[in-house]
Amino acid sequence: MLRIVIGVILGFAAAALGGKVLIPFLRRMKAGQSIKEIGPTWHMSKQGTPTMGGLMFIIAAAAVTAVLGWPDFMAGRFGGAFVLLFALVFGIIGYIDDYMKVKHHQNTGLTAPQKFLLQLAAAILFTVLMRSHGYLSPVLYLPFFDVNLALPWPVYMVFAAFVMVGTVNAVNITDGIDGLAAGVTIPVMAFFTVLAWYWQHLEIGLFSGALMGGLFGFLLYNFHPAKVFMGDTGSLFLGGAVCGLAFALDVPLVLIPVGIIYIAETLSDIIQVGYFKLTHGKRIFRMAPLHHHLEMGGWSEVKLFCVFSGITLVMCVLTFLGVMNR
C-alpha cells in the first residue's frame, strides 16, 4: 500500500512540475487548439489554448509505474504494465490526431474510420495479450447481484473489443469543457486503485494510483480557466486506462456504474444525432453532448465539473461496496 501512496504523490509531483516545462514548449510550437464553430459561442475565446497537455499525466504515470513497478516486473507481475501499454497505444492514436489538427490549423485530424480501425486493432491485441497471461476469463461478473455469467470465448472477445472502443470514445466525448474529463476520471482511478489494493493486485493499483496523482497535477493547469487542454492525446489515453483497468481486474461491467457520466455524455450525442436525422432537423437537447446542453441552460463550467465529478464519486463508492466481497 505504501508504494501505491508514494506512486500517487510522485504522479502528482511529476505532472505538476512537468506542466511548467510542457506548456511553454507547446506555446512555442504553436500547438493551439482550434475550436469548433458549431460549439458554444463563448468557447471561441479559448481558441489557441495549447493542446496535447495530456502528455503531463501520461509521462508522469508511465515513469512512476516503470520505476516503482520494477519489483513487480521482476516477479512476473505485468498487469499494470499491460494496462499502461494499452493506454499508451490509444494515447499515440490521439497524438497523431492532435498533431494533424495543429499542423493543418483545424479541428479535424484522423477520419472516423481511421480512428475506429486503429482502436479496434488495439482492443483485439490487448484482449489476446491479457487472455494469454491469465488476466481475463470469459465470465462477466454482475456488480451488486453477485452473479457470474459465463460466455463462449469468441463472444467474450467481441464483447471486450466493443466495450473498449466504446469506452475510449466515451471518455473522449466527455472532454469538452475545462477540467471535466480529468475531474470525472479521478474518482474512477481512485476506485480502481482501492479495488486493486483490496484484491491484492498491487501492480495494477500502482498504475491507477500514479495516473490519479498525475490527473490532480494536470488539473492545476486544466481547471477553469484552462491554461492547457489534454487533447485527444490525453482523452484517448484516459479511455484506454479506464477500460484497461476494468478488464485487467476482470470486472468490465463496473464500467456501467462508475462510468455513468461517460455513458450519459455518449448517449446524449447518439440520441441528438439520431433524432435530428429522423425528424429532419429537430433536436432534443439544446446542444450535444450533455455538458453543452447544460451550459446552454446556464450551468457554469465549474458547476458542471463539481456536479459530474461528484456523481461519479458517489457511484464509485457504491460500486466498490457492491463488488468488494466478490
C-alpha positions in Angstrom: 0.0 0.0 0.0 2.9 2.4 0.8 4.2 2.0 -2.8 0.8 3.0 -4.1 0.6 6.1 -1.9 4.1 7.1 -3.0 3.0 6.5 -6.6 0.1 8.9 -6.2 2.4 11.6 -4.7 5.1 11.1 -7.3 2.5 11.1 -10.1 1.1 14.5 -8.8 4.6 16.0 -8.4 5.8 14.8 -11.9 2.7 16.2 -13.7 2.7 19.5 -11.7 6.4 20.2 -12.4 6.1 18.9 -15.9 3.4 21.4 -16.7 5.8 24.3 -16.1 8.0 22.9 -18.9 5.4 21.5 -21.2 3.0 24.4 -21.5 5.7 27.0 -22.6 7.0 24.3 -25.0 3.6 23.8 -26.6 3.2 27.6 -26.9 6.5 27.9 -28.7 5.4 25.0 -31.0 2.2 26.9 -31.7 0.2 23.8 -30.7 -3.0 25.8 -30.2 -6.4 24.2 -30.1 -8.9 25.0 -32.9 -12.4 25.5 -31.5 -15.4 24.1 -33.5 -17.6 26.9 -34.8 -20.7 24.8 -34.1 -19.9 24.8 -30.4 -21.0 27.3 -27.8 -20.0 30.8 -29.0 -18.3 31.7 -25.7 -15.8 28.8 -26.2 -14.3 30.8 -29.1 -12.3 32.7 -26.5 -10.4 29.5 -25.9 -9.0 29.5 -29.4 -5.3 29.0 -29.4 -5.0 27.4 -25.9 -2.3 24.8 -26.1 -3.4 21.3 -26.6 -1.7 17.9 -26.1 -1.3 18.7 -22.4 -2.3 15.1 -21.6 1.4 14.4 -22.0 1.8 15.7 -18.4 -0.1 12.8 -16.8 0.9 10.3 -19.4 4.6 10.8 -18.8 4.1 11.0 -15.1 2.1 7.8 -14.8 4.4 5.9 -17.2 7.6 7.0 -15.3 6.2 6.2 -11.9 4.8 2.8 -13.0 8.1 1.9 -14.6 10.3 2.9 -11.6 8.1 1.7 -8.7 6.7 -1.2 -10.5 10.1 -2.7 -11.3 9.9 -5.3 -8.5 6.6 -6.5 -9.9 8.1 -6.9 -13.4 10.9 -8.9 -11.9 8.4 -11.2 -10.2 6.5 -11.7 -13.4 3.5 -9.5 -12.5 2.8 -7.4 -15.6 -0.8 -6.3 -15.1 -0.1 -2.7 -14.6 2.5 -2.6 -17.4 -0.1 -4.2 -19.8 -2.7 -1.6 -19.0 -0.1 1.2 -19.3 1.0 -0.1 -22.8 -2.7 -0.4 -23.8 -3.4 3.2 -22.8 -0.2 4.4 -24.5 -1.4 2.9 -27.8 -4.6 4.9 -27.6 -2.5 8.0 -26.5 -0.4 7.6 -29.6 -3.5 7.5 -31.8 -4.7 10.6 -30.0 -1.3 12.3 -30.5 -1.4 11.6 -34.3 -4.9 13.1 -34.4 -3.8 16.2 -32.4 -0.7 16.7 -34.5 -2.7 16.7 -37.7 -5.1 19.2 -36.2 -2.3 21.5 -35.1 -0.4 21.1 -38.4 -3.4 22.0 -40.5 -4.9 24.5 -38.0 -8.3 22.9 -38.0 -10.4 20.8 -35.7 -10.3 17.6 -37.8 -7.4 15.1 -37.7 -7.8 11.4 -38.4 -11.0 10.3 -40.1 -13.6 8.4 -38.1 -12.9 5.1 -40.0 -9.2 5.5 -39.4 -9.7 6.1 -35.6 -12.1 3.1 -35.4 -9.8 0.7 -37.1 -6.8 1.7 -35.1 -8.7 1.5 -31.8 -10.3 -1.9 -32.8 -6.9 -3.3 -33.6 -5.5 -2.1 -30.2 -8.5 -3.6 -28.4 -8.1 -7.0 -30.0 -4.4 -7.2 -29.4 -4.9 -6.2 -25.7 -7.6 -8.9 -25.1 -5.4 -11.5 -26.7 -2.4 -10.4 -24.6 -4.4 -10.3 -21.3 -6.0 -13.7 -22.0 -2.6 -15.3 -22.8 -1.3 -14.1 -19.4 -4.4 -15.3 -17.4 -5.9 -11.9 -16.6 -9.1 -12.5 -18.4 -11.9 -15.1 -18.0 -14.9 -15.4 -20.2 -17.2 -14.8 -17.2 -19.0 -11.5 -16.6 -19.4 -10.5 -13.0 -22.6 -8.5 -12.4 -21.9 -5.9 -9.7 -24.4 -5.7 -6.8 -26.0 -9.0 -7.7 -23.0 -11.3 -7.1 -23.9 -13.2 -10.3 -21.5 -14.6 -12.8 -22.5 -15.0 -16.5 -20.3 -17.4 -18.5 -19.8 -16.6 -22.2 -18.1 -18.5 -25.0 -14.6 -17.1 -25.6 -15.4 -15.8 -29.2 -18.5 -13.9 -27.8 -16.5 -12.5 -24.9 -13.7 -11.3 -27.2 -16.2 -9.5 -29.4 -17.9 -8.0 -26.3 -14.5 -6.9 -25.0 -13.5 -5.2 -28.2 -16.8 -3.4 -28.4 -16.6 -2.2 -24.8 -13.0 -1.0 -25.1 -13.6 1.1 -28.3 -16.9 2.4 -26.8 -15.3 3.4 -23.5 -12.3 5.2 -25.1 -14.6 7.3 -27.3 -17.0 8.0 -24.4 -14.2 9.5 -22.4 -13.1 11.5 -25.4 -16.6 12.9 -25.8 -16.6 13.9 -22.1 -13.5 16.1 -22.7 -15.4 19.1 -23.8 -15.0 21.8 -21.1 -12.2 22.8 -18.7 -11.2 20.1 -16.3 -14.3 17.8 -16.9 -12.6 14.6 -18.3 -9.9 14.8 -15.6 -12.3 15.6 -12.8 -14.6 12.7 -13.7 -11.7 10.3 -14.2 -10.0 11.0 -10.9 -12.7 9.2 -8.8 -12.7 6.4 -11.3 -8.9 6.0 -10.9 -9.4 6.1 -7.1 -12.0 3.3 -7.4 -9.6 1.1 -9.3 -6.7 1.9 -7.0 -8.6 0.9 -3.9 -10.2 -2.1 -5.5 -6.8 -3.3 -6.8 -5.3 -2.9 -3.3 -8.2 -4.6 -1.7 -7.9 -7.6 -4.0 -4.1 -7.6 -3.8 -3.4 -6.7 -7.4 -0.9 -4.1 -6.2 0.9 -3.8 -9.6 -2.4 -2.7 -11.2 -3.2 -0.3 -8.3 0.2 1.3 -8.7 -0.6 2.4 -12.3 -4.1 3.7 -11.5 -2.7 5.5 -8.4 0.1 7.1 -10.4 -2.4 8.2 -13.0 -4.8 9.6 -10.4 -1.9 11.7 -8.9 -1.0 12.8 -12.4 -4.5 14.0 -13.1 -4.5 16.0 -9.9 -1.3 17.7 -11.1 -2.8 18.2 -14.6 -5.8 19.9 -13.0 -3.6 22.7 -11.7 -3.4 23.8 -15.3 -6.6 22.5 -16.8 -9.2 23.7 -14.2 -11.3 26.6 -15.4 -9.9 28.8 -16.9 -7.7 26.2 -18.6 -4.2 27.1 -19.5 -3.9 23.9 -21.4 -6.1 21.2 -22.9 -5.4 17.4 -22.7 -6.3 17.0 -26.3 -7.1 13.6 -27.9 -3.6 12.6 -26.7 -4.8 12.7 -23.1 -8.5 11.7 -23.5 -7.8 8.6 -25.6 -5.1 7.6 -23.2 -7.6 8.0 -20.3 -10.2 6.0 -22.1 -7.7 3.2 -22.6 -6.6 3.3 -19.0 -10.2 3.2 -17.7 -11.3 0.2 -19.8 -7.9 -1.5 -19.5 -8.1 -1.4 -15.7 -11.7 -2.8 -15.7 -10.6 -5.8 -17.8 -7.3 -6.3 -16.0 -9.3 -6.7 -12.8 -11.8 -8.9 -14.7 -14.8 -6.7 -13.8 -15.7 -4.9 -17.1 -19.3 -4.4 -16.1 -18.3 -2.0 -13.4 -17.8 0.5 -16.2 -21.6 1.0 -16.3 -22.0 2.5 -12.8 -18.5 4.1 -12.4 -18.6 5.4 -16.0 -22.2 6.7 -15.7 -21.1 10.2 -16.8 -19.2 8.9 -19.8 -22.3 6.9 -20.8 -24.7 9.9 -20.3 -22.5 12.1 -22.4 -22.3 9.5 -25.2 -26.0 8.6 -25.2 -26.9 12.3 -25.4 -24.8 12.6 -28.5 -26.3 9.5 -30.1 -29.8 10.5 -29.3 -29.3 14.0 -30.6 -27.9 12.8 -33.9 -30.5 10.1 -34.3 -33.5 12.3 -33.5 -32.1 15.1 -35.8 -32.0 12.7 -38.7 -35.4 11.1 -38.0 -37.2 14.4 -37.7 -35.3 16.2 -40.4 -33.8 18.9 -38.2 -35.5 18.8 -34.7 -33.4 18.5 -31.6 -34.0 17.0 -28.1 -31.0 18.8 -26.4 -30.1 22.5 -26.8 -26.7 21.1 -27.9 -25.0 17.8 -27.6 -23.2 16.3 -25.7 -24.9 16.7 -22.3 -22.4 19.2 -20.8 -23.1 21.6 -23.7 -26.8 21.2 -23.2 -26.4 22.2 -19.5 -24.0 25.0 -20.4 -26.7 26.5 -22.8 -29.1 26.2 -19.8 -26.9 28.4 -17.7 -24.6 26.0 -15.9 -21.0 27.2 -15.5 -18.0 25.1 -16.3 -17.1 25.0 -12.6 -20.6 23.8 -11.6 -20.5 21.1 -14.3 -17.1 20.0 -13.1 -18.3 19.7 -9.5 -21.6 18.0 -10.2 -20.3 15.5 -12.7 -17.3 14.6 -10.6 -19.5 14.4 -7.5 -21.9 12.0 -9.2 -19.0 9.8 -10.4 -17.5 9.8 -6.9 -20.8 8.6 -5.3 -21.2 5.9 -8.0 -17.6 4.7 -7.4 -18.2 4.4 -3.7 -21.4 2.5 -4.2 -19.9 0.2 -6.8 -16.9 -0.6 -4.5 -19.3 -1.7 -1.8 -21.1 -3.8 -4.3 -18.1 -5.7 -5.6 -15.6 -5.7 -2.7 -16.7 -9.2 -1.5 -16.7 -10.9 -4.9 
